Amino acid sequence: MANHKSALKRIRQSEKKRLRNRYYHKTARTALKVLRNEEDKKAAAEQLPKVISLLDKLVKKNIIHKNKAANLKSKLTKHVNKLA
């Protein structure tokens, strides 16, 4: 275990940040899963902007990479448009 005060503080901060990032990431994965499993086009079209917004927020907080978010948004949009 670290002895310096600054190292101890860094450990505390990184643990808080890890838990927060984990929560955001898990929330996003759940939202993606719900949208992918949606059968109704109208409901899926309503959910899509919310999920896209969530992905953009994750990019802003450096939780996921911007290209990954772009790929996910593209695939989800294609999925929603393909629904009958």
C-alpha positions, 0 to 999 in steps of 0.5 A: 500500500502507498505511504504518501498522502498524495498516493493515498488520495489518488487511490481513493479518487481512482476508485470513485471514478472507476465505480462511476464509469462502471455505472455509466457503462453498464447503464448504456449497455442495458439501454442498447440491449433494450433497444436492440430487443425492441420489436415495435418500430414506433417504440424503438424510434422513440428510444433511439434519440435517448440512447444516442444522447446517452452515447454522446454523454459517454463520449464526452466523459471519456468512458467510450471512444467517439468512434465506438459511439459513432459505430453503435449509433450507426448500427442502431439507426440501421436496426430501427429503420429495418424494423417493420 
